């Protein structure tokens, strides 16, 4: 039973002394929130004073008389921690720094009791989702994991949206990466952090916020590892092996993941457009299958240069191949007259194959000062080279009012990308509660996109092209934080200088672009602890979304001649002002509720615009062209709720819901003004039942209502997942069964409308899949780390329960 339940009943001692520290998980160094920490007299173990740890794991016991005590920390599932404490006239306050509790594993007959962390915890400034407890992503990828994250949506192409906005910055372990969501296995992920209003310490890019994917790490002594094999219906296979060795100053880790995925899909377009030729109706149906194979390796080394300095080197190479087959059947009809006139029919057969080679190389350095708690210096450098190639072949049968004709089209894509960043951060404490942070970062992104096109019969001109793009960002920031009584605050300012240059090989308008601009990004946070179980927080930040190389490239993609896609070199960055107010309450016994009210104002909003009246200079016909434009501004405001509770000893429930209003106002180049808005609702319910100590059953449901765009809306999404996990082999192994999208309801549908046109696009990717998997853990997994910083060593009274 948590000692914190008894703390309110005890009178706190009065005196000049104070004891503070931070309680951490001994295995992964994560904070242990809401734990009971008490001081007992060294002579008779009688109670003196106590406190409860905050969400960050920190605690402070105030007004303690001078004397000798024993600090006792107790958390369900962990060993009781004991540490001697001495307060004297010369040293009336003591900051004990990080205190790590060892996980308890008490075996009674065939029952093993271990501590568990919540699947979703809300820290007001960010939500932390423990993926290891979410069985419904077993055998999947990061895309499957994010589908179950509050307020997050992942479409059929892997694009991530947060609160309806696709401008999300995705990090892995706090760093930029070239990996896509489908290339990152769910088995390698520990936590997902959703930061909707980041401070000035973070990159300013990403108007919707930041999603940080935290990978699993092991720190136990000796050899430890995990092997997993999963098979799914429809030729879906995944195997992975994770190894870790820790001894003394050295920690070596490595993993390998193999994935083979065959995925079918189909879709349709129904469009009506009033053109100069009359009312043209397009009916298009497509079906196909994609084959994806990936190999991912992760190798790394942690080395303690001194007790106060550590160095980490990691390399993550990945190799992926893709193969696709697609049938597209299209027809265009003029329905102006009573008797519809067929304008043409097209049967198109596409085949494609490609490969992608990339790697993340990172070097991290960290230094602490034991004599100055909370003082820290960190630095890191990341380099990501990416090389990809793709070939697409198309055989086309086209029929006009006379006869059928045949042709072919070949497309070749060769893309080279180099991304590099270097960053340094310094934290200096000021007094007991204050601190300031300073940092700088440099980012370089280079893109070389080469496209070649051939066809029979030959087109009027060759659309082959090459686009070179370079983006260079220099940033510096500073923050100041302090506390006064129940209030705490943080102020920050980030400065970013951006230089971009793009060169298109074709002689087209705006083939060369060059921009340079300086931007300021302030941030502020004010928090008030109403009580130990209730906290209020208000925060503000300004952020930016810069158009990427694909959006700026004036190249036109003609893989579907009736639905073109063209970049726009005239795009400018969009900026957002974000304001949030959060309230978090805890009710004991693992129950909590948090609410966040938010308001976002976005300038120069970038959105996709569909033009069904585009005269294609290649085919000299009216087709639909899709491009990106700055259209005006967007306003979003609403409320999010996150709750978790243990209904019984074997039944746990966590749920989240959001409701917000989205307003998009602006105009398109045809001088058509628009003002679209609607209320958006979303919710997720996850319930876990453990009928036995070795069996977990989990059911989750996701719902997202339509959300408006500049020219229409993304339509409703609904899906349910089920998973079961059975512990075997003395809890070293697990057998998992997972059924994704039980009722096969997950679709990605869009409608678009404007003066003289309307369309409905449907996309259905194979989503109902049954997975069966087996996981085995081996090694000295219950051993605790031996390497400690000086301030973490137990004193003369011993450190029972603490690492």
Secondary structure, 3 states (H helix, E strand, C coil): CCCHHHHCCCCCCCCCEEEEEEEEECCCCCECCCCEEEEEECCCCCEEEEEECCCCCEEEEEEECCEEEEEEEECCCECCEEEEEEECCCCCEEEEEEEEECECCEEECCEEECCCCCCEEECCCCEEEEHHHCHHHCCCEHHHHHHCCCCEEECCCCCEEECCECCEEEEECCECCCCCHHHCEHHHEEEEEEECCCCCCCCCECCCEEEEEEECCCCCCEEEEEEEEEEECCCEEEEEEEEEEEECCEEEEEEEEEEEEEEEEEEEEEEEEEECCEEEEEEEEEEEEEEEEEEEEEEEEEEEEECCEEEEEEEEEEEEEEEEEEEEEEEEEECCCCCCEEEEEEEEEEEEEEEEEEEEEEEEEEEECCCCCCCEEEEEEEEEEEEEEEEEEEEEEEECCCCEEEEEEEEEEEEEEEEEEEEEEEEEEECCCEEEEEEEEEEEEEEEEEEEEEEECCCCCCCCEEEEEEEEEEEEEEEEEEEECCEEEEEEEEEEEEEEEEEECCCCCCCEEEEEEEEEEEEEEEEEEEECCEEEEEEEEEEEECCCHHHHCCCEECCCCCEEEECCCCCCCEEEEEEEEEEEEEEECCEEEEEEEEEEEEEEEEEEEEEEEEEECCCCEEEEEEEEEEEEEEEEEEEEEEEEEEEECCEEEEEEEEEEEEEEEEEECCCEEEEEEEEEEEEEEEEEEEEECCEEEEEEEEEECCEEECCEEECCEEEEEEEEEEEECCCCEEEEEEEECCCCCCCEEEEEEECCEEEEEEEEECCCEEEEEEEEEEECCCCCCCCCCHHHCCCCCCCCCEC
